[in-house]
Amino acid sequence: MPEPVRSLAARYPRLRRASVLILVGGALAVWVSLKPHIPHDHPVAYRFDPGPGDVTGLEVVWTRADSPADEPVGGSRYQWSPGTAPTEVRATVRGPDGDYSVELTVHAGESRRLTTSRTALGDQITRVRAPVPASASPLPANSPSP
């Protein structure tokens, strides 16, 4: 009587274990290579320089460094009563890892200041300096921050 045909996995149990490890390793390699290109939330902090003073608003526009300037990936707008703006504004930006151009407009009274800078979004919190218009009066050094 002929012997029944056994599968390769039945004949070589180590091959079965190795194939599972190769499959898991391949999936992990694909994930690691694709992760930076998948949009996700990045923590950012906008810090008023030299301080919030009489800042009344902040407008932010994020654009990928390698895309046209008219294609922003995100943005936000904040408003406060004079003298109540925090020293630092924390937010999130959704997008893939990489280099970005960030355009900030800081409003203080009747003045405003537009600045543009380049920064990279990654796994760590990104800190962005937000220069306050020269006519804005900063808080005295010994007064508490609102």
C-alpha positions in Angstrom: 0.0 0.0 0.0 1.4 3.4 -1.0 2.3 5.8 1.8 0.0 8.9 2.0 1.5 12.1 0.7 2.4 14.5 3.6 2.7 18.2 3.2 6.1 20.0 3.5 5.0 21.6 6.8 4.2 18.1 8.2 7.6 16.8 6.9 9.6 19.8 8.0 8.1 21.4 11.2 11.0 23.9 11.4 10.2 25.2 7.9 6.7 26.1 9.2 8.0 28.0 12.1 10.6 29.8 9.9 7.9 30.8 7.4 5.8 32.4 10.2 8.8 34.3 11.4 9.6 35.5 7.8 6.0 36.6 7.3 6.0 38.6 10.6 9.4 40.1 9.8 8.2 41.2 6.4 5.1 42.8 7.8 7.2 44.6 10.3 9.6 45.9 7.7 6.7 47.2 5.6 5.2 49.0 8.6 8.5 50.6 9.5 9.1 51.8 6.0 5.5 53.2 5.5 4.9 54.7 9.0 6.7 58.1 8.2 4.4 58.5 5.2 1.1 57.9 7.0 -0.6 61.0 8.3 -0.9 61.1 12.1 -1.1 63.7 14.9 2.1 65.6 15.9 2.2 67.6 19.1 3.3 71.3 18.6 3.8 74.2 20.9 3.7 77.9 19.7 5.7 80.1 22.1 5.3 83.8 22.1 8.6 85.7 22.1 9.4 87.8 24.2 6.1 86.9 25.9 2.4 87.1 25.4 2.0 90.8 26.4 -1.1 92.1 24.7 -1.4 89.4 22.1 -5.0 89.0 21.0 -4.7 86.4 18.2 -2.6 83.8 16.5 -3.2 82.3 13.0 -1.2 79.3 11.9 -0.9 77.6 8.4 1.1 74.5 7.8 2.4 73.5 4.3 4.5 70.6 3.3 8.0 71.9 2.3 7.9 69.9 -1.0 4.4 71.0 -2.1 3.1 74.3 -3.6 2.5 77.1 -1.1 -1.2 77.2 -2.0 -1.8 73.6 -0.7 -1.8 73.9 3.2 -2.2 70.7 5.1 -3.6 72.3 8.2 -4.0 75.4 10.2 -5.7 77.0 13.2 -6.8 80.3 14.7 -6.8 81.4 18.3 -8.2 84.5 19.9 -7.8 86.1 23.4 -8.8 89.2 25.2 -5.8 91.6 25.6 -3.5 90.4 28.4 -5.0 86.9 28.6 -3.0 85.0 26.0 -0.9 82.1 27.4 2.9 82.1 27.0 2.7 78.8 25.0 -0.1 77.4 23.0 -0.2 73.6 22.6 -1.9 72.0 19.6 -1.7 69.0 17.2 -1.0 69.0 13.5 -2.1 66.1 11.4 0.2 65.0 8.6 3.1 62.6 7.7 6.6 63.1 9.2 8.8 65.4 7.3 9.7 69.1 6.6 7.1 71.8 6.7 6.8 75.5 6.3 4.8 77.1 9.1 3.3 80.6 8.6 2.4 82.4 11.8 0.5 85.7 12.2 0.5 87.1 15.7 -2.0 89.9 16.4 -1.4 92.3 19.3 -3.8 95.3 19.5 -3.8 97.0 16.1 -0.4 95.4 15.1 0.3 92.1 13.5 3.5 90.2 12.6 3.8 87.6 9.9 6.7 85.1 10.1 7.4 82.0 8.1 9.8 79.3 9.1 10.7 75.7 8.3 10.5 72.9 10.8 10.3 69.1 10.9 7.5 67.1 12.3 8.4 63.8 13.9 7.8 61.8 17.0 8.8 64.5 19.5 7.0 67.8 20.3 7.8 70.5 17.8 8.4 74.0 19.3 7.7 77.0 17.1 8.7 80.5 18.0 6.0 83.1 17.5 7.5 86.6 17.5 5.2 89.2 18.9 4.8 92.5 17.0 7.3 95.2 18.2 4.4 97.6 19.3 3.0 95.0 21.7 3.9 95.6 25.3 5.4 92.5 26.9 4.6 91.7 30.5 7.1 92.9 33.1 9.6 90.2 34.1 8.3 89.9 37.6 4.6 89.7 36.8 2.9 86.3 36.6 1.9 84.9 33.2 -1.9 85.0 32.6 
